[in-house]
Structures are given as C-alpha cells and as structure tokens.
Amino acid sequence: TVWFSRLFVGSLLLSTVFRIFNIYMNEGARVLYRIGLAIIHICEKKLLKQMTKSEFLSTIQTITIQLDNHNALIKRAFQLNISLNQVNSLEKDIRVSGKLDNIQEPAYQIYHRPRVDTPSDIIGSEDFEILYDMLPIQLAICDPIKLFSTKTKGTSLEHLMRTAKDYSASILLIKTTDNDVFGSFIATEWQLSGKFGNEDCFLFTLKPDPQKYAPNFPYPNKNWVRISFNKNQRPILQFGTGSEGPGLEIDHELWKGRSNQSDTYQNQILCSNDTKFECVIV
C-alpha cells in the first residue's frame, strides 16, 4: 500500500519515480499496478526463498532501491499480459482457500476518476463516478469505452450481444420513459445463448437514487445472466431469478422490459412506477 499511496516515493530511485509519475499523469492509476507486479516478477525467485513476513519485506525493499534501470522496469511492466479472467480466477481460488480470512481490508478505497473519451447517451461524469465506486477494484482503474447505443446502433438485442461478446466485462445502462436510470454489471464475456456471468455481477440503480444490488454468499442460485428465447425464437435478456420473475428483463427489441425482486441479487424493483418499463435509450 505504501507503493501506491506514495507513488513509489522512497521505494524506488527518484529518476524512476519521475518516469512512473509521467506515465501515471497520461494513463492513469493502472500503471501503478503494472509497476508493482513487475517488481514482484523481478524479485520472484528471491522472494520465494523467504520464510517470514519481515524477511519478505526486507528483501523487496533491498531489491527495489537497487533498480536503477527505469527503462527496463517499465518495459517489463508493460510486457505483463494478465487478463481479467485470470485475475478473477486467482481471486476465486484465494477466496476458496481461506488464505485471506485473517487479512483486513484497507481502511481507504482506491479512487480513480474515469476518463470518458466518448460521452454516454444516458449518464454524465458524476454518475460515472458513482457507478465506478460500485465496480470490483481491479476494474475501477479502467476507463470506459462506449460499445453500443440504441441511439446510433439500432434496437436489436442480438446486435448488442454480438458487439459486447468479446469483452471480459461490461456495463449495461438503461434509461426509461419515466427517466429512471438503472442497469447491470456483467463480469464476464457475453454468450449468445444460455447462462453466463459470475458472483461479481450486480444490478444497480442510478436515478432517482443510486443503489447496488450484489449477490451475497452463500448464493441462493447462480442465474447471474441468461439469454432465453420466446416462442418466436427471439432472444430475451434476463438477470437473476426469483418467485416473482427475473430481477431485470429486456426484450429482443431493447424496448420493453420488467423488473422484479429476485433471489439472485436480492434487489428491489429497479423501475420507480411499476414492474414494467419502456426504454428510451440502452
């Protein structure tokens, strides 16, 4: 945490710190994680030989202050190729193993103000900051890319699915005729049919009031996201299940939908006036 809170000041040579700060100002906080991972990667063999926490910290402090080739360090940092799926898999394995049970979460939250190059048709910068505060920490340092909008891409659920399917995480935003704004975070790649998603998926509302609805362990069911088909073989997008229906459902035209209380996300009804809604923009 000292590395990130002080931008490596006192841990690396000043010339290296200046170079990292320059990249940080241009590309944002993700470079700090890349540098941290690169240092661990460089020290890996020596760190694996240490038997205690004090030996581990002493070794890493000794090595970092001797890293005098900032070009080599930064090159190593940007050569690291770690996908979001790998990070999620590692995090899941660690949770199951119980290795983090006695480790306290940091008292502060890492904050990254997203850089929005292409404005959303639904929300502004303040709403983006509220939404980013809900995201998993490994994604909260990434800047958003607008992939799809019914305003420019048409009203086809199938088109939306094919556009988003190659991305490992995405945010679905909906604005209704009642000016409600709500949606879902999808933590995995999209599928064109069947079930997908994982326990990091959640539902949320932004307007009139921001609220996050995330599943709690033990999970009552794992119907995070599902593509089903109506009698005319048109796709229907559904999030969660419950006795009253899905937490969120949208038809194949991205026009009509409904929201119910679901067991999966333990959510309240997302739309303000009724369980049914009509979309203005998706």
MOQUI-V538794 format. One record per residue. N is the residue number from 1. RES is the residue in three letters. NEAR is the number of other C-alpha atoms within 8 Angstrom. Layout:
N_RES_NEAR ; N_RES_NEAR
This chain:
1_THR_4 ; 2_VAL_7 ; 3_TRP_10 ; 4_PHE_8 ; 5_SER_7 ; 6_ARG_7 ; 7_LEU_10 ; 8_PHE_11 ; 9_VAL_10 ; 10_GLY_6 ; 11_SER_9 ; 12_LEU_12 ; 13_LEU_12 ; 14_LEU_8 ; 15_SER_7 ; 16_THR_11 ; 17_VAL_12 ; 18_PHE_8 ; 19_ARG_9 ; 20_ILE_11 ; 21_PHE_9 ; 22_ASN_8 ; 23_ILE_10 ; 24_TYR_12 ; 25_MET_7 ; 26_ASN_6 ; 27_GLU_8 ; 28_GLY_10 ; 29_ALA_9 ; 30_ARG_10 ; 31_VAL_11 ; 32_LEU_11 ; 33_TYR_8 ; 34_ARG_11 ; 35_ILE_11 ; 36_GLY_9 ; 37_LEU_9 ; 38_ALA_13 ; 39_ILE_10 ; 40_ILE_8 ; 41_HIS_7 ; 42_ILE_7 ; 43_CYS_10 ; 44_GLU_8 ; 45_LYS_7 ; 46_LYS_8 ; 47_LEU_10 ; 48_LEU_6 ; 49_LYS_6 ; 50_GLN_9 ; 51_MET_6 ; 52_THR_6 ; 53_LYS_7 ; 54_SER_6 ; 55_GLU_9 ; 56_PHE_11 ; 57_LEU_8 ; 58_SER_8 ; 59_THR_10 ; 60_ILE_10 ; 61_GLN_9 ; 62_THR_8 ; 63_ILE_9 ; 64_THR_10 ; 65_ILE_10 ; 66_GLN_8 ; 67_LEU_10 ; 68_ASP_7 ; 69_ASN_7 ; 70_HIS_10 ; 71_ASN_6 ; 72_ALA_7 ; 73_LEU_12 ; 74_ILE_11 ; 75_LYS_8 ; 76_ARG_9 ; 77_ALA_11 ; 78_PHE_8 ; 79_GLN_6 ; 80_LEU_8 ; 81_ASN_5 ; 82_ILE_6 ; 83_SER_6 ; 84_LEU_7 ; 85_ASN_8 ; 86_GLN_8 ; 87_VAL_9 ; 88_ASN_8 ; 89_SER_8 ; 90_LEU_8 ; 91_GLU_8 ; 92_LYS_8 ; 93_ASP_8 ; 94_ILE_10 ; 95_ARG_9 ; 96_VAL_6 ; 97_SER_6 ; 98_GLY_7 ; 99_LYS_7 ; 100_LEU_7 ; 101_ASP_5 ; 102_ASN_5 ; 103_ILE_5 ; 104_GLN_4 ; 105_GLU_4 ; 106_PRO_5 ; 107_ALA_4 ; 108_TYR_4 ; 109_GLN_5 ; 110_ILE_5 ; 111_TYR_7 ; 112_HIS_8 ; 113_ARG_6 ; 114_PRO_11 ; 115_ARG_6 ; 116_VAL_9 ; 117_ASP_5 ; 118_THR_6 ; 119_PRO_7 ; 120_SER_7 ; 121_ASP_7 ; 122_ILE_9 ; 123_ILE_7 ; 124_GLY_8 ; 125_SER_7 ; 126_GLU_6 ; 127_ASP_9 ; 128_PHE_10 ; 129_GLU_10 ; 130_ILE_9 ; 131_LEU_9 ; 132_TYR_9 ; 133_ASP_8 ; 134_MET_7 ; 135_LEU_9 ; 136_PRO_7 ; 137_ILE_7 ; 138_GLN_5 ; 139_LEU_7 ; 140_ALA_11 ; 141_ILE_13 ; 142_CYS_7 ; 143_ASP_7 ; 144_PRO_7 ; 145_ILE_7 ; 146_LYS_8 ; 147_LEU_6 ; 148_PHE_8 ; 149_SER_11 ; 150_THR_11 ; 151_LYS_8 ; 152_THR_6 ; 153_LYS_7 ; 154_GLY_7 ; 155_THR_8 ; 156_SER_10 ; 157_LEU_13 ; 158_GLU_9 ; 159_HIS_7 ; 160_LEU_9 ; 161_MET_11 ; 162_ARG_9 ; 163_THR_9 ; 164_ALA_11 ; 165_LYS_11 ; 166_ASP_8 ; 167_TYR_9 ; 168_SER_11 ; 169_ALA_9 ; 170_SER_10 ; 171_ILE_8 ; 172_LEU_9 ; 173_LEU_10 ; 174_ILE_13 ; 175_LYS_13 ; 176_THR_12 ; 177_THR_9 ; 178_ASP_6 ; 179_ASN_7 ; 180_ASP_13 ; 181_VAL_13 ; 182_PHE_14 ; 183_GLY_11 ; 184_SER_11 ; 185_PHE_13 ; 186_ILE_15 ; 187_ALA_11 ; 188_THR_12 ; 189_GLU_13 ; 190_TRP_13 ; 191_GLN_10 ; 192_LEU_9 ; 193_SER_7 ; 194_GLY_8 ; 195_LYS_10 ; 196_PHE_12 ; 197_GLY_13 ; 198_ASN_9 ; 199_GLU_8 ; 200_ASP_10 ; 201_CYS_13 ; 202_PHE_13 ; 203_LEU_14 ; 204_PHE_13 ; 205_THR_13 ; 206_LEU_12 ; 207_LYS_9 ; 208_PRO_7 ; 209_ASP_6 ; 210_PRO_9 ; 211_GLN_7 ; 212_LYS_9 ; 213_TYR_10 ; 214_ALA_11 ; 215_PRO_12 ; 216_ASN_6 ; 217_PHE_4 ; 218_PRO_4 ; 219_TYR_8 ; 220_PRO_6 ; 221_ASN_7 ; 222_LYS_9 ; 223_ASN_11 ; 224_TRP_13 ; 225_VAL_12 ; 226_ARG_13 ; 227_ILE_13 ; 228_SER_10 ; 229_PHE_9 ; 230_ASN_8 ; 231_LYS_5 ; 232_ASN_5 ; 233_GLN_6 ; 234_ARG_8 ; 235_PRO_12 ; 236_ILE_13 ; 237_LEU_13 ; 238_GLN_13 ; 239_PHE_12 ; 240_GLY_16 ; 241_THR_13 ; 242_GLY_11 ; 243_SER_6 ; 244_GLU_8 ; 245_GLY_10 ; 246_PRO_14 ; 247_GLY_18 ; 248_LEU_12 ; 249_GLU_12 ; 250_ILE_12 ; 251_ASP_12 ; 252_HIS_12 ; 253_GLU_8 ; 254_LEU_13 ; 255_TRP_11 ; 256_LYS_11 ; 257_GLY_13 ; 258_ARG_10 ; 259_SER_14 ; 260_ASN_14 ; 261_GLN_13 ; 262_SER_16 ; 263_ASP_12 ; 264_THR_15 ; 265_TYR_13 ; 266_GLN_10 ; 267_ASN_13 ; 268_GLN_7 ; 269_ILE_10 ; 270_LEU_12 ; 271_CYS_11 ; 272_SER_7 ; 273_ASN_5 ; 274_ASP_6 ; 275_THR_10 ; 276_LYS_9 ; 277_PHE_11 ; 278_GLU_9 ; 279_CYS_13 ; 280_VAL_9 ; 281_ILE_11 ; 282_VAL_11
